[in-house]
Amino acid sequence: MYRRRLSLTVISAAVVLLLTGCPSYPEVHGKPGAAGVRDPLFGTLGNGGYDVSSYSLVLDYDPPTGRLSGTADVFARATQDLSAFNLDLHGLAIESVMVNNRKAVFDRVGDEVTVHMDKHVAKGAPVRALVRYAGSPRTITDADGSKEGWLRTVDGALAVGEPTGSMTWFPGNHHPSDKATYDVKITVPKGLQAISNGVLHDRYPTGDRTTFFWKSADAMPSYAAMLAIGRYNMTSSAVPRTGQPVVTAVAPSVAKESAEVLARIPEVMNWAAKKFGRYPFGAFGAIVVPKGQLDYALETQTRPVFPIDHLDEDTLVHEVAHQWYGNSVTLKTWKDMWLNEGFATYAEWLWNEDYNNTSAQERFEAAFALDANWEFAPADPPSAAQVSDAPVYERGAMVLHKVRQALGDKTFFRILPLWAQTHLHRNASTADFTAYVEKMSGKDLDPLWDTWLYGNEKPKSP
């Protein structure tokens, strides 16, 4: 993300859990899965008791009324003997729930929908939930005042989800620690485009409407899922040498203005692969929207979203780097946000060092001088409202520069891609990173971590 401080009508829903192909288990006496995973900044996000492997979403959107209807087919596995489970869903109403083809009792408090199963599920057993829903998705105003979730536009909608907005348009386990693959089929009026993550698998007419089928075969945190509906100029190409398909979707009003920066995608992709290792996904691209639709750029997986007033060379580099750091290697809790933003910001510094005659040391010294970067430790944002503040970005990048100085360029630039490769499509924490760097370098870096990563006091000199 580059966000520095610088009902539908009523939803019809049916949740069906089918334990098809399961081994035979004795009678299970389960417990309810937790409502929330106790994230230190977003305590109610996510759910316990199950782990999702894939979402298959079938959606239909009517822009004039703002009505969304659809189904979410959720494939998961119980992580405990399970008697009940929760779904995160914001604003959209649920009509009915079926579990194992049986009508189930459910209740709801705010964004938490609790489904009570009359037939319990054994730990390790596969779980399939089918949720039918419809309604008017809502926009969420974050603690820092920014907008996310479902954003209606003149001719469609834009759905972005960091950190909580994905639950405005599909139910599920909405915490980054539970990554999954995604299939998204979205039907819209003829003449409009519908763009999501991954590869466009199919496109076909459905009466007087058009259905787009997008597949994301690699694990993705739900906050990195996106959907853009409207009039877009779509262009397909490929990254030279590596061959990944590149699909860009640009609002016609900003097509000319965005062309120069978008033309640099292959160059930036190839540069990033040399620095960070092989690109971790099977596709890339970009969504470019007019000024005012969104107040920040966002690293939605394989297809970042850029408002035209946030589309520049540095921001492109930043969001490309996030495909490695944030999307492939995903934070374990939102306290670990600097592992996303510090890495992406340092990628900007490295790009400018290679291309624009501005050394990373110069950028480090400039960041060191700014009081805003010392408001709190990058590994310890004190609240949800501060998870995207300056220390997470620039002081996070400063941590990496100090690691580079401590290890030397040869070791540092060996660790940078190995970190991404070791945690490919997985989650990692700040503690995982510090332990990994010390293991790979053979050095005790506690003084560095204490001062630059966890410390609250600004050193007397850089």
C-alpha positions as CSV (number, residue, x, y, z in Angstrom):
1,M,0.0,0.0,0.0
2,Y,1.0,3.6,-0.5
3,R,-1.2,5.2,2.1
4,R,1.1,7.4,4.1
5,R,-0.3,10.2,6.2
6,L,1.5,12.6,4.1
7,S,-27.6,-3.4,1.5
8,L,-26.8,-4.2,-1.6
9,T,-30.6,-5.0,-0.8
10,V,-31.2,-7.6,1.9
11,I,-28.7,-10.5,1.4
12,S,-30.1,-14.0,0.8
13,A,-27.5,-16.4,2.3
14,A,-27.3,-20.1,2.7
15,V,-24.2,-21.7,4.2
16,V,-23.9,-25.4,3.4
17,L,-21.1,-27.5,4.9
18,L,-20.6,-30.7,3.1
19,L,-18.0,-33.3,4.4
20,T,-17.7,-35.1,1.1
21,G,-15.0,-37.6,0.7
22,C,-14.2,-37.5,4.5
23,P,-12.8,-40.5,6.3
24,S,-15.1,-42.0,8.9
25,Y,-14.8,-40.4,12.4
26,P,-16.3,-41.5,15.7
27,E,-18.9,-39.1,17.2
28,V,-17.3,-35.7,17.7
29,H,-17.9,-33.4,20.7
30,G,-16.5,-30.2,19.4
31,K,-16.2,-26.6,20.7
32,P,-17.0,-23.4,18.9
33,G,-14.3,-21.8,16.9
34,A,-13.1,-18.4,18.2
35,A,-14.6,-15.1,17.0
36,G,-11.4,-13.3,16.1
37,V,-7.8,-14.5,16.2
38,R,-6.7,-11.9,18.8
39,D,-4.8,-9.7,16.4
40,P,-3.1,-7.1,18.6
41,L,-4.5,-4.2,16.5
42,F,-7.7,-5.7,15.0
43,G,-8.9,-8.1,17.6
44,T,-12.2,-9.1,16.0
45,L,-10.8,-9.9,12.6
46,G,-10.6,-13.5,11.5
47,N,-12.0,-16.6,13.1
48,G,-10.7,-19.7,14.9
49,G,-11.5,-23.4,14.4
50,Y,-10.9,-23.7,10.7
51,D,-8.4,-22.9,7.9
52,V,-9.6,-21.9,4.5
53,S,-7.9,-23.3,1.4
54,S,-10.0,-21.7,-1.3
55,Y,-12.8,-19.3,-2.1
56,S,-15.0,-19.7,-5.2
57,L,-17.1,-16.5,-5.6
58,V,-19.9,-16.2,-8.1
59,L,-21.2,-12.6,-8.2
60,D,-23.7,-10.4,-10.1
61,Y,-23.6,-6.7,-9.8
62,D,-26.2,-4.1,-11.0
63,P,-24.5,-0.6,-10.9
64,P,-27.7,1.5,-11.1
65,T,-29.2,0.0,-8.0
66,G,-25.9,-0.9,-6.3
67,R,-27.1,-4.4,-5.7
68,L,-24.7,-7.3,-5.4
69,S,-25.8,-10.9,-5.3
70,G,-23.7,-14.0,-5.2
71,T,-22.4,-17.2,-3.7
72,A,-19.2,-17.9,-1.8
73,D,-18.1,-21.5,-1.9
74,V,-15.6,-21.9,0.9
75,F,-13.3,-25.0,1.2
76,A,-11.6,-25.3,4.5
77,R,-10.4,-27.8,7.1
78,A,-11.2,-27.9,10.8
79,T,-8.3,-27.1,13.1
80,Q,-10.1,-28.4,16.1
81,D,-13.1,-30.6,17.0
82,L,-15.6,-28.0,15.8
83,S,-19.2,-27.4,16.9
84,A,-19.7,-23.9,15.6
85,F,-17.8,-21.5,13.4
86,N,-17.9,-17.8,12.6
87,L,-17.9,-15.8,9.3
88,D,-16.8,-12.2,9.0
89,L,-19.4,-10.2,7.0
90,H,-19.9,-6.5,7.1
91,G,-23.4,-5.1,6.5
92,L,-24.8,-7.9,4.3
93,A,-27.7,-9.9,5.8
94,I,-27.9,-13.7,6.0
95,E,-31.3,-15.3,5.4
96,S,-30.5,-19.0,6.1
97,V,-27.6,-21.3,6.9
98,M,-27.3,-25.0,5.9
99,V,-24.7,-27.2,7.5
100,N,-24.1,-30.7,6.1
101,N,-27.3,-30.2,4.1
102,R,-29.2,-29.4,7.3
103,K,-30.8,-26.2,8.2
104,A,-28.7,-24.7,11.0
105,V,-29.2,-22.1,13.7
106,F,-27.2,-18.9,13.4
107,D,-26.9,-15.6,15.2
108,R,-25.2,-12.4,14.5
109,V,-23.5,-9.5,16.4
110,G,-22.2,-6.8,14.1
111,D,-19.7,-8.3,11.6
112,E,-19.7,-11.7,13.4
113,V,-22.0,-14.4,12.1
114,T,-21.9,-17.5,14.3
115,V,-23.2,-20.8,12.7
116,H,-24.1,-23.6,15.2
117,M,-23.7,-27.1,13.7
118,D,-25.9,-29.9,15.0
119,K,-23.3,-32.4,13.6
120,H,-19.9,-31.6,14.9
121,V,-16.8,-31.8,12.7
122,A,-13.6,-33.6,13.7
123,K,-10.2,-31.9,13.8
124,G,-8.6,-32.3,10.4
125,A,-11.8,-33.0,8.5
126,P,-12.5,-31.1,5.4
127,V,-15.3,-28.5,5.5
128,R,-17.1,-27.0,2.6
129,A,-19.4,-23.9,3.1
130,L,-21.7,-22.5,0.5
131,V,-23.0,-19.0,1.3
132,R,-25.6,-17.4,-0.9
133,Y,-26.0,-13.6,-0.4
134,A,-27.2,-10.3,-1.8
135,G,-27.5,-6.8,-0.7
136,S,-25.8,-3.3,-0.9
137,P,-22.2,-3.5,0.1
138,R,-20.9,-0.7,2.3
139,T,-17.8,1.5,2.4
140,I,-15.7,1.4,5.6
141,T,-14.0,4.4,7.1
142,D,-10.8,3.3,8.7
143,A,-9.5,4.6,12.0
144,D,-7.1,6.8,10.1
145,G,-10.0,8.3,8.1
146,S,-9.3,6.6,4.8
147,K,-12.0,4.7,2.8
148,E,-12.0,1.0,1.9
149,G,-14.3,-1.9,1.2
150,W,-16.9,-1.4,-1.5
151,L,-16.6,2.0,-3.2
152,R,-19.4,2.8,-5.7
153,T,-18.3,4.7,-8.8
154,V,-20.2,6.5,-11.5
155,D,-20.4,3.4,-13.7
156,G,-19.6,0.6,-11.3
157,A,-17.7,-0.1,-8.2
158,L,-14.2,-0.6,-6.8
159,A,-13.5,-3.1,-4.0
160,V,-10.3,-2.9,-2.0
161,G,-9.7,-4.5,1.3
162,E,-6.7,-3.4,3.4
163,P,-7.0,-3.9,6.3
164,T,-10.7,-4.9,6.8
165,G,-12.7,-4.1,3.7
166,S,-12.8,-7.5,2.0
167,M,-15.6,-8.6,4.3
168,T,-17.9,-6.0,2.7
169,W,-18.3,-8.1,-0.4
170,F,-17.8,-11.7,0.6
171,P,-18.1,-13.7,3.8
172,G,-15.1,-15.6,5.1
173,N,-12.1,-15.7,7.5
174,H,-10.8,-12.2,7.0
175,H,-7.4,-12.2,8.7
176,P,-4.1,-12.3,6.7
177,S,-3.0,-15.3,8.7
178,D,-5.5,-17.4,6.7
179,K,-4.5,-17.2,3.1
180,A,-6.4,-19.0,0.3
181,T,-6.7,-19.3,-3.5
182,Y,-9.5,-17.5,-5.3
183,D,-11.8,-18.1,-8.2
184,V,-14.0,-15.1,-9.0
185,K,-16.9,-15.1,-11.5
186,I,-18.5,-11.7,-11.8
187,T,-21.4,-10.8,-14.1
188,V,-22.0,-7.2,-15.1
189,P,-24.0,-5.2,-17.7
190,K,-22.8,-5.5,-21.3
191,G,-20.3,-2.8,-22.1
192,L,-18.7,-2.9,-18.6
193,Q,-15.5,-4.7,-17.6
194,A,-15.0,-6.6,-14.4
195,I,-11.4,-7.1,-13.2
196,S,-10.1,-9.2,-10.3
197,N,-6.8,-10.8,-9.3
198,G,-4.8,-13.4,-11.2
199,V,-5.5,-14.7,-14.7
200,L,-8.5,-14.1,-16.8
201,H,-9.7,-17.7,-17.4
202,D,-12.8,-17.0,-19.4
203,R,-15.2,-14.3,-20.6
204,Y,-18.6,-15.0,-22.1
205,P,-22.0,-13.4,-22.6
206,T,-24.8,-14.2,-20.1
207,G,-28.0,-12.9,-21.8
208,D,-27.6,-9.2,-22.1
209,R,-24.7,-9.2,-19.6
210,T,-21.1,-10.4,-19.5
211,T,-19.4,-12.8,-17.1
212,F,-15.7,-12.6,-16.3
213,F,-13.9,-15.5,-14.7
214,W,-10.7,-14.7,-12.8
215,K,-8.5,-17.4,-11.2
216,S,-5.8,-16.8,-8.5
217,A,-4.0,-20.1,-8.1
218,D,-1.5,-18.9,-5.4
219,A,-2.5,-18.2,-1.8
220,M,-3.6,-14.7,-1.1
221,P,-4.6,-12.8,2.0
222,S,-8.2,-11.6,1.8
223,Y,-7.2,-7.9,2.1
224,A,-5.3,-8.2,-1.2
225,A,-8.4,-9.4,-3.1
226,M,-9.8,-6.7,-5.4
227,L,-12.6,-6.1,-7.8
228,A,-13.0,-3.3,-10.3
229,I,-16.3,-2.9,-12.3
230,G,-16.8,-0.1,-14.9
231,R,-15.7,1.2,-18.2
232,Y,-12.0,0.4,-18.6
233,N,-9.6,0.2,-21.5
234,M,-8.1,-3.3,-21.0
235,T,-4.7,-4.1,-22.5
236,S,-2.9,-7.5,-22.5
237,S,0.8,-8.0,-22.9
238,A,3.6,-10.1,-21.3
239,V,6.8,-9.5,-19.4
240,P,9.8,-10.0,-21.7
241,R,11.9,-13.1,-21.0
242,T,9.7,-14.3,-18.1
243,G,6.5,-14.3,-20.0
244,Q,4.0,-13.5,-17.2
245,P,0.8,-12.1,-18.7
246,V,0.3,-8.4,-17.9
247,V,-3.3,-7.1,-17.9
248,T,-3.9,-3.4,-17.3
249,A,-7.3,-1.8,-16.9
250,V,-7.4,2.0,-17.2
251,A,-10.3,4.4,-16.9
252,P,-10.6,6.1,-20.3
253,S,-10.4,9.6,-18.8
254,V,-6.9,8.9,-17.5
255,A,-5.6,6.6,-20.3
256,K,-3.3,9.1,-21.9
257,E,-1.9,10.5,-18.6
258,S,-1.1,7.0,-17.3
259,A,0.5,5.5,-20.4
260,E,4.1,6.6,-19.7
261,V,4.4,5.1,-16.2
262,L,2.5,1.9,-17.2
263,A,4.9,1.3,-20.1
264,R,7.6,0.8,-17.5
265,I,6.0,-2.2,-15.9
266,P,8.2,-4.8,-17.7
267,E,11.3,-2.8,-16.8
268,V,10.4,-2.6,-13.1
269,M,9.3,-6.3,-13.0
270,N,12.7,-7.4,-14.4
271,W,14.6,-5.2,-12.1
272,A,12.6,-6.4,-9.1
273,A,13.2,-10.1,-10.1
274,K,17.0,-9.4,-10.1
275,K,16.8,-7.9,-6.6
276,F,14.2,-10.1,-4.9
277,G,14.2,-13.3,-6.8
278,R,11.8,-14.9,-9.2
279,Y,8.4,-13.2,-9.5
280,P,6.1,-15.3,-7.1
281,F,2.9,-15.2,-9.2
282,G,1.6,-16.2,-12.6
283,A,0.3,-12.8,-13.7
284,F,0.7,-9.0,-13.1
285,G,-1.0,-5.8,-14.2
286,A,-2.6,-2.6,-12.9
287,I,-5.9,-0.8,-12.4
288,V,-5.8,2.9,-12.9
289,V,-8.8,5.0,-11.7
290,P,-9.6,8.7,-11.8
291,K,-8.6,11.1,-9.1
292,G,-11.1,11.0,-6.2
293,Q,-12.1,7.3,-6.4
294,L,-9.4,6.3,-4.0
295,D,-7.0,8.2,-1.8
296,Y,-4.0,5.8,-2.0
297,A,-2.4,3.2,-4.2
298,L,-2.8,-0.4,-3.0
299,E,-0.8,-3.6,-3.7
300,T,-3.8,-5.8,-4.5
301,Q,-2.2,-9.2,-5.5
302,T,-1.0,-9.4,-9.1
303,R,-3.0,-6.2,-10.0
304,P,-2.3,-3.1,-7.9
305,V,-4.8,-0.3,-7.9
306,F,-3.5,3.3,-8.6
307,P,-5.5,6.5,-8.5
308,I,-4.1,8.6,-11.3
309,D,-2.7,11.2,-8.8
310,H,-0.8,8.4,-7.1
311,L,0.7,6.8,-10.3
312,D,4.4,7.7,-10.6
313,E,7.6,5.8,-10.9
314,D,8.3,5.4,-7.2
315,T,4.8,4.2,-6.4
316,L,4.9,1.7,-9.2
317,V,8.2,0.3,-7.8
318,H,6.6,0.3,-4.3
319,E,3.6,-1.7,-5.4
320,V,5.6,-4.1,-7.5
321,A,7.9,-4.9,-4.5
322,H,4.8,-5.7,-2.5
323,Q,4.1,-8.7,-4.7
324,W,7.1,-10.3,-3.0
325,Y,6.9,-8.5,0.4
326,G,3.3,-8.4,1.6
327,N,1.5,-10.6,-0.9
328,S,3.8,-13.6,-1.2
329,V,5.4,-13.2,2.2
330,T,2.4,-12.0,4.3
331,L,2.4,-10.6,7.8
332,K,1.2,-12.8,10.6
333,T,-0.4,-10.0,12.5
334,W,-1.0,-6.3,11.7
335,K,1.7,-5.4,14.1
336,D,4.1,-6.8,11.5
337,M,3.0,-4.2,8.9
338,W,6.5,-2.8,8.6
339,L,7.5,-6.1,6.9
340,N,5.2,-5.1,4.1
341,E,5.8,-1.3,4.0
342,G,9.4,-1.1,5.1
343,F,10.4,-3.5,2.4
344,A,8.4,-1.8,-0.3
345,T,9.8,1.6,0.7
346,Y,13.3,0.3,0.7
347,A,12.7,-1.0,-2.8
348,E,12.1,2.6,-3.8
349,W,15.4,3.6,-2.3
350,L,17.2,0.8,-4.2
351,W,15.5,1.7,-7.5
352,N,16.6,5.3,-7.1
353,E,20.1,4.2,-6.3
354,D,20.2,2.2,-9.5
355,Y,18.4,4.6,-11.8
356,N,18.3,8.1,-10.5
357,N,21.7,8.8,-8.9
358,T,20.2,9.0,-5.4
359,S,21.9,6.6,-3.0
360,A,20.0,4.7,-0.3
361,Q,22.2,6.4,2.2
362,E,20.9,9.8,1.1
363,R,17.3,8.6,1.4
364,F,18.2,7.1,4.8
365,E,19.6,10.4,6.1
366,A,16.6,12.3,4.9
367,A,14.3,9.9,6.6
368,F,16.4,10.0,9.8
369,A,15.9,13.8,10.0
370,L,12.1,13.7,9.9
371,D,10.5,13.8,13.4
372,A,7.4,12.0,12.1
373,N,9.5,8.8,11.6
374,W,10.3,8.7,15.4
375,E,6.7,8.8,16.7
376,F,6.8,5.0,17.6
377,A,8.9,1.9,16.8
378,P,8.1,0.4,13.4
379,A,7.6,-3.0,14.9
380,D,5.1,-1.7,17.4
381,P,2.4,0.6,15.9
382,P,0.3,1.5,19.0
383,S,-3.1,1.4,17.4
384,A,-5.0,0.5,14.2
385,A,-5.2,4.2,13.4
386,Q,-1.4,4.3,13.1
387,V,-0.7,1.1,11.2
388,S,0.0,3.1,8.0
389,D,1.9,6.0,9.6
390,A,5.4,7.2,8.7
391,P,7.4,5.0,11.1
392,V,6.0,1.8,9.5
393,Y,7.2,2.9,6.0
394,E,10.3,5.1,6.3
395,R,11.7,3.9,9.6
396,G,10.9,0.4,8.5
397,A,13.1,1.1,5.4
398,M,15.7,2.5,7.7
399,V,15.9,-0.8,9.6
400,L,16.7,-2.6,6.4
401,H,19.4,0.0,5.5
402,K,21.0,-0.6,8.9
403,V,20.9,-4.3,8.3
404,R,22.6,-3.7,5.0
405,Q,25.3,-1.7,6.6
406,A,25.8,-4.3,9.4
407,L,26.0,-7.3,7.0
408,G,27.6,-5.7,3.9
409,D,26.1,-5.6,0.4
410,K,27.1,-9.2,-0.5
411,T,25.3,-10.8,2.4
412,F,22.4,-8.4,2.5
413,F,21.5,-8.9,-1.2
414,R,21.8,-12.6,-0.8
415,I,19.3,-12.6,2.2
416,L,16.8,-10.3,0.5
417,P,15.6,-12.8,-2.1
418,L,16.2,-15.8,0.2
419,W,13.8,-14.4,2.7
420,A,11.1,-14.1,0.1
421,Q,11.8,-17.6,-1.3
422,T,11.9,-19.2,2.2
423,H,8.4,-17.8,3.0
424,L,6.9,-18.1,-0.4
425,H,3.1,-17.9,-0.2
426,R,3.3,-18.1,3.6
427,N,3.1,-15.8,6.6
428,A,5.9,-14.4,8.6
429,S,6.4,-12.2,11.7
430,T,9.0,-9.6,12.8
431,A,10.5,-12.3,15.1
432,D,10.8,-14.6,12.1
433,F,12.6,-12.0,10.2
434,T,15.1,-11.0,12.9
435,A,15.9,-14.7,13.6
436,Y,16.3,-15.4,9.9
437,V,18.7,-12.6,9.3
438,E,20.9,-13.6,12.3
439,K,20.8,-17.3,11.2
440,M,21.9,-16.5,7.7
441,S,24.5,-13.9,8.6
442,G,25.9,-15.6,11.8
443,K,25.7,-12.2,13.6
444,D,24.1,-11.1,16.8
445,L,22.1,-8.0,15.8
446,D,20.3,-7.4,19.1
447,P,21.7,-3.8,19.4
448,L,20.5,-3.0,15.9
449,W,17.0,-4.4,16.6
450,D,16.8,-2.7,20.0
451,T,17.6,0.7,18.5
452,W,16.1,0.8,15.1
453,L,13.3,-1.7,15.1
454,Y,11.9,-1.7,18.7
455,G,13.4,1.5,20.2
456,N,11.5,4.7,20.9
457,E,14.5,7.0,21.3
458,K,16.1,8.6,18.2
459,P,19.9,8.0,18.1
460,K,22.1,11.1,18.3
461,S,23.4,10.4,14.8
462,P,22.5,8.1,11.9
